[in-house]
């Protein structure tokens, strides 16, 4: 009799433990994880981190095997010459980080800054943009996005993409630094470069409208691009047909994202790179459902990010960790304040 009682107790403990494990597994099932990288390599040591299969970041991404890796652009240091050979080498390196599941959006280092003084060879930035579009989007020999289910691209503006994973709606926008390509135009026809910027703004506006219309039944939205649209001269007016250079090249997009997020009233995460401090914060006190991640990369935070969306966590639906250090980013977007 005593043995029977002991056996029943052991059986009950095992059953309770199994139920706890299954409960933990079920709790994890509703979470969606993806990876973000950008603003590197800027040095030989960073280049080594990204070289598959042995580079530390490349190996960590391989172990994670995310359903999508978002690349925020700036795949080289701004002052490095923009040769065809370098672009092709960076394209191949990026393609090996998460094969067939990579959404790349261009940065200013990748084309607008290719005409800078001090470079061994200076390029027409619009010519470099054409080459970049051919390499990464039109030809795309490595099929970067092949295994991202349901991915679509914007008609007439191929670098903008949209897709959904587990109720989480994603979109990329082409928003480079250098005031959205509206300043430091050295070798291109200025009017043509500004026409391109106007067209880019109009295309991004249409894509944002389409994104939020499509996402009505989604649990949340993620918007990714290169430029830090939150670090700018807020006294500058919005860019217009009558003022195309002495203006805030990001105000139109920044205000539209804020408006759409407020109307959406479900979690929205903006992810960017470019400038400013590594951080995850809510940029508007009156829009509590909007977060922005200034992702790892550049010179100060040499890492990639793992982002986890938990629809059951209403207070903090997005958790961000460094892929290598497994630490959360600061909540304050100011290196000087943090003493970093």
C-alpha positions as CSV (number, residue, x, y, z in Angstrom):
1,X,0.0,0.0,0.0
2,X,2.8,2.4,0.9
3,X,4.6,1.6,-2.4
4,X,1.4,2.4,-4.3
5,X,1.0,5.7,-2.6
6,X,4.6,6.6,-3.3
7,X,4.1,5.6,-6.9
8,X,1.0,7.8,-7.2
9,X,2.9,10.8,-5.7
10,X,5.8,10.3,-8.2
11,X,3.3,10.0,-11.1
12,X,1.5,13.2,-10.0
13,X,4.8,15.1,-9.8
14,X,5.8,13.9,-13.3
15,X,2.4,14.9,-14.7
16,X,2.6,18.3,-13.1
17,X,6.1,18.9,-14.4
18,X,5.0,17.9,-17.9
19,X,2.0,20.2,-17.8
20,X,4.4,23.1,-16.7
21,X,6.7,22.4,-19.7
22,X,3.8,22.2,-22.1
23,X,2.4,25.5,-20.6
24,X,5.8,27.1,-21.1
25,X,6.0,25.9,-24.7
26,X,2.4,27.2,-25.4
27,X,3.4,30.5,-23.9
28,X,6.3,30.8,-26.3
29,X,4.2,29.8,-29.3
30,X,2.6,33.2,-29.6
31,X,5.9,35.1,-29.6
32,X,7.5,36.2,-32.9
33,X,11.3,36.6,-33.1
34,X,13.3,38.3,-35.9
35,X,16.8,39.8,-36.3
36,X,18.1,43.2,-37.2
37,X,21.5,44.4,-38.4
38,X,22.9,47.5,-40.0
39,X,25.7,50.2,-40.0
40,X,28.5,47.7,-40.4
41,X,31.1,46.6,-41.3
42,X,33.0,49.9,-40.8
43,X,36.3,48.1,-40.1
44,X,38.2,44.9,-40.7
45,X,37.3,43.6,-37.3
46,X,33.6,44.2,-37.9
47,X,34.0,42.6,-41.3
48,X,35.4,39.4,-39.7
49,X,32.3,39.3,-37.3
50,X,30.0,39.1,-40.3
51,X,31.9,36.5,-42.3
52,X,30.0,33.2,-42.5
53,X,30.3,30.7,-41.1
54,X,32.8,31.5,-38.3
55,X,32.3,35.2,-37.6
56,X,30.7,35.7,-34.2
57,X,27.6,37.6,-35.5
58,X,27.3,35.4,-38.6
59,X,27.4,32.3,-36.3
60,X,24.9,33.7,-33.9
61,X,22.5,34.5,-36.7
62,X,22.9,31.0,-38.0
63,X,22.1,29.5,-34.6
64,X,19.1,31.8,-34.2
65,X,17.8,31.0,-37.8
66,X,15.3,33.9,-37.7
67,X,12.3,33.9,-40.1
68,X,13.7,37.3,-41.4
69,X,16.8,39.3,-41.0
70,X,16.2,43.0,-41.6
71,X,19.3,44.8,-42.9
72,X,19.0,48.6,-42.3
73,X,21.7,49.6,-44.8
74,X,25.0,51.3,-44.5
75,X,27.0,48.2,-45.3
76,X,30.3,50.2,-45.4
77,X,31.9,53.2,-43.8
78,X,30.9,56.5,-45.4
79,X,34.4,57.4,-46.7
80,X,35.1,54.0,-48.3
81,X,35.0,54.3,-52.1
82,X,31.8,52.9,-53.7
83,X,33.3,50.5,-56.3
84,X,31.3,47.8,-58.1
85,X,33.6,45.2,-56.6
86,X,32.9,46.4,-53.0
87,X,29.2,46.5,-53.5
88,X,29.2,43.0,-54.9
89,X,31.3,41.7,-52.0
90,X,29.0,43.3,-49.5
91,X,25.9,41.9,-51.3
92,X,27.5,38.4,-51.1
93,X,28.4,38.8,-47.4
94,X,24.9,40.0,-46.5
95,X,23.3,37.1,-48.4
96,X,25.2,34.6,-46.3
97,X,24.0,36.0,-43.0
98,X,20.5,34.5,-43.2
99,X,20.2,32.9,-46.7
100,X,17.0,33.6,-48.6
101,X,15.4,35.5,-45.6
102,X,17.0,38.9,-45.7
103,X,15.1,42.2,-46.2
104,X,17.6,45.0,-47.1
105,X,16.8,48.7,-47.2
106,X,19.5,51.1,-48.5
107,X,21.4,53.6,-46.4
108,X,23.2,56.8,-47.3
109,X,26.6,55.3,-47.1
110,X,25.4,52.9,-49.8
111,X,24.8,55.6,-52.4
112,X,24.1,59.2,-51.4
113,X,27.6,59.6,-49.8
114,X,29.5,58.1,-52.7
115,X,30.4,61.6,-54.0
116,X,32.3,62.7,-50.9
117,X,35.5,64.6,-51.1
118,X,38.5,62.6,-49.9
119,X,37.4,59.4,-51.6
120,X,39.9,57.8,-54.0
121,X,37.2,57.8,-56.6
122,X,34.0,59.9,-56.3
123,X,30.8,58.7,-58.0
124,X,27.6,60.2,-59.2
125,X,25.2,59.2,-56.4
126,X,22.3,58.6,-58.7
127,X,24.4,56.3,-60.8
128,X,25.3,54.4,-57.7
129,X,21.6,54.2,-56.7
130,X,20.9,52.7,-60.1
131,X,23.7,50.1,-59.6
132,X,22.5,49.3,-56.1
133,X,18.9,48.7,-57.3
134,X,20.1,46.4,-60.0
135,X,22.4,44.4,-57.7
136,X,20.1,44.0,-54.7
137,X,16.6,44.1,-56.2
138,X,16.2,43.8,-59.9
139,X,18.8,41.1,-60.5
140,X,19.2,39.8,-56.9
141,X,21.1,36.7,-58.0
142,X,21.3,35.4,-54.4
143,X,17.5,35.7,-54.0
144,X,17.7,37.5,-50.6
145,X,13.9,37.4,-49.9
146,X,13.0,34.0,-51.5
147,X,11.9,32.3,-48.3
148,X,10.1,35.3,-46.7
149,X,6.4,34.2,-47.2
150,X,4.1,36.6,-49.0
151,X,6.6,39.3,-49.5
152,X,5.6,42.0,-52.0
153,X,7.3,45.0,-53.4
154,X,6.0,48.5,-54.2
155,X,5.2,49.0,-57.8
156,X,7.5,51.6,-59.2
157,X,9.7,51.7,-56.1
158,X,11.3,48.2,-55.9
159,X,13.3,48.7,-52.7
160,X,10.2,49.1,-50.5
161,X,8.9,45.7,-49.3
162,X,6.0,44.4,-47.1
163,X,5.3,41.0,-45.6
164,X,3.6,39.3,-42.6
165,X,4.8,36.7,-40.1
166,X,2.5,35.3,-37.4
167,X,0.2,38.3,-37.4
168,X,3.1,40.8,-37.3
169,X,3.1,43.1,-40.4
170,X,6.5,44.3,-41.6
171,X,7.5,47.0,-44.1
172,X,10.7,48.5,-45.3
173,X,11.0,52.1,-46.5
174,X,13.9,53.6,-48.4
175,X,14.9,56.6,-46.2
176,X,18.6,57.3,-46.3
177,X,20.6,59.7,-44.1
178,X,22.0,63.0,-45.4
179,X,18.6,64.7,-44.8
180,X,17.0,62.0,-47.0
181,X,19.5,62.7,-49.8
182,X,18.6,66.4,-49.9
183,X,22.0,67.8,-49.1
184,X,25.7,67.4,-50.1
185,X,24.8,66.7,-53.7
186,X,28.3,67.1,-55.3
187,X,28.4,65.1,-58.6
188,X,24.8,64.5,-59.7
189,X,22.5,67.0,-61.3
190,X,21.0,68.7,-58.3
191,X,17.5,69.0,-59.8
192,X,17.5,65.3,-60.7
193,X,18.7,64.3,-57.2
194,X,16.0,66.4,-55.6
195,X,13.4,64.9,-58.0
196,X,14.5,61.5,-56.8
197,X,14.1,62.7,-53.2
198,X,10.6,64.0,-54.0
199,X,9.6,60.7,-55.7
200,X,11.0,58.8,-52.7
201,X,9.0,60.8,-50.3
202,X,5.8,60.2,-52.3
203,X,6.5,56.5,-52.7
204,X,7.1,56.1,-48.9
205,X,3.9,58.0,-48.1
206,X,1.9,55.7,-50.4
207,X,3.6,52.6,-48.9
208,X,2.8,53.7,-45.3
209,X,-0.9,54.2,-46.3
210,X,-1.0,50.7,-47.9
211,X,0.8,49.2,-44.9
212,X,-1.7,50.3,-42.3
213,X,-4.6,49.5,-44.5
214,X,-3.3,46.0,-45.0
215,X,-2.4,45.6,-41.3
216,X,-6.0,46.2,-39.9
217,X,-6.3,42.6,-38.9
218,X,-2.7,42.3,-37.8
219,X,-1.5,42.3,-34.2
220,X,1.3,44.8,-34.7
221,X,3.4,46.7,-37.2
222,X,7.2,46.9,-37.7
223,X,8.6,49.7,-40.0
224,X,12.3,49.5,-40.9
225,X,14.6,52.0,-42.7
226,X,18.1,53.6,-42.4
227,X,17.9,57.2,-41.3
228,X,17.4,58.5,-37.8
229,X,14.3,60.6,-38.4
230,X,14.1,61.5,-34.7
231,X,17.5,63.3,-34.6
232,X,17.0,66.4,-36.7
233,X,16.5,70.1,-36.6
234,X,12.9,70.3,-35.6
235,X,12.8,74.1,-36.4
236,X,13.2,73.4,-40.1
237,X,10.0,73.4,-42.2
238,X,8.7,70.4,-44.1
239,X,10.2,69.9,-47.6
240,X,8.0,71.1,-50.4
241,X,8.2,71.8,-54.1
242,X,9.2,75.4,-53.3
243,X,11.7,74.4,-50.6
244,X,13.6,71.2,-51.4
245,X,16.9,71.7,-49.5
246,X,16.5,74.1,-46.5
247,X,14.0,71.8,-44.9
248,X,13.5,68.8,-42.6
249,X,13.7,65.8,-45.0
250,X,12.1,63.5,-42.5
251,X,9.2,65.6,-41.0
252,X,6.6,64.4,-43.5
253,X,7.4,60.7,-42.9
254,X,7.8,61.2,-39.1
255,X,4.5,62.9,-38.8
256,X,2.7,60.4,-40.9
257,X,4.0,57.4,-38.9
258,X,2.9,59.1,-35.7
259,X,-0.6,59.8,-37.1
260,X,-1.0,56.3,-38.5
261,X,0.3,54.7,-35.3
262,X,-2.2,56.7,-33.2
263,X,-5.1,55.6,-35.5
264,X,-3.9,52.0,-35.5
265,X,-3.9,51.8,-31.7
266,X,-2.0,48.6,-31.7
267,X,1.8,48.1,-31.2
268,X,4.0,49.8,-33.8
269,X,7.8,49.5,-33.8
270,X,10.0,51.8,-35.9
271,X,13.5,50.4,-36.4
272,X,16.4,52.5,-37.8
273,X,20.1,53.0,-37.7
274,X,22.3,55.8,-38.9
275,X,23.0,58.3,-36.0
276,X,22.4,58.8,-32.4
277,X,22.6,56.4,-29.5
278,X,21.6,52.7,-29.3
279,X,18.3,52.7,-27.5
280,X,14.7,51.4,-27.4
281,X,12.2,54.2,-26.4
282,X,8.8,55.6,-26.9
283,X,9.3,58.9,-28.7
284,X,5.8,60.4,-28.0
285,X,4.2,60.4,-24.5
286,X,0.8,60.8,-26.2
287,X,1.3,57.8,-28.5
288,X,1.9,55.0,-26.0
289,X,1.6,52.3,-28.7
290,X,4.6,53.5,-30.7
291,X,8.2,52.5,-30.0
292,X,11.4,53.1,-31.9
293,X,14.6,51.1,-31.8
294,X,17.9,52.8,-32.8
295,X,19.5,49.5,-33.6
296,X,23.0,48.2,-32.8
297,X,25.9,48.8,-35.2
298,X,28.0,51.8,-36.1
299,X,31.2,52.2,-33.9
300,X,29.8,52.0,-30.4
301,X,27.5,49.0,-30.2
302,X,29.1,46.3,-32.4
303,X,26.3,43.8,-32.5
304,X,23.1,42.7,-34.1
305,X,19.7,42.6,-32.4
306,X,17.1,39.9,-31.7
307,X,13.6,41.4,-31.5
308,X,10.8,39.5,-29.8
309,X,7.1,40.5,-30.2
310,X,4.8,39.2,-27.5
311,X,1.2,40.2,-28.1
312,X,0.2,39.2,-24.6
313,X,2.6,41.8,-23.1
314,X,0.6,45.0,-23.5
315,X,3.0,47.1,-21.5
316,X,6.1,46.1,-23.4
317,X,5.2,44.0,-26.5
318,X,8.7,44.4,-28.0
319,X,11.8,43.0,-26.3
320,X,15.2,43.7,-27.8
321,X,18.4,42.0,-27.0
322,X,21.9,42.2,-28.4
323,X,22.6,39.0,-30.3
324,X,26.1,38.6,-28.8
325,X,25.8,40.3,-25.4
326,X,22.2,39.3,-24.7
327,X,21.6,42.7,-23.0
328,X,18.7,45.1,-23.5
329,X,19.3,48.5,-25.1
330,X,19.1,51.6,-22.9
331,X,15.8,53.4,-22.7
332,X,17.5,56.8,-23.1
333,X,18.8,57.7,-26.6
334,X,21.8,59.8,-25.4
335,X,25.3,58.5,-25.1
336,X,26.5,61.5,-23.2
337,X,23.8,61.1,-20.5
338,X,24.7,57.4,-20.1
339,X,28.4,58.1,-19.9
340,X,29.1,55.9,-22.9
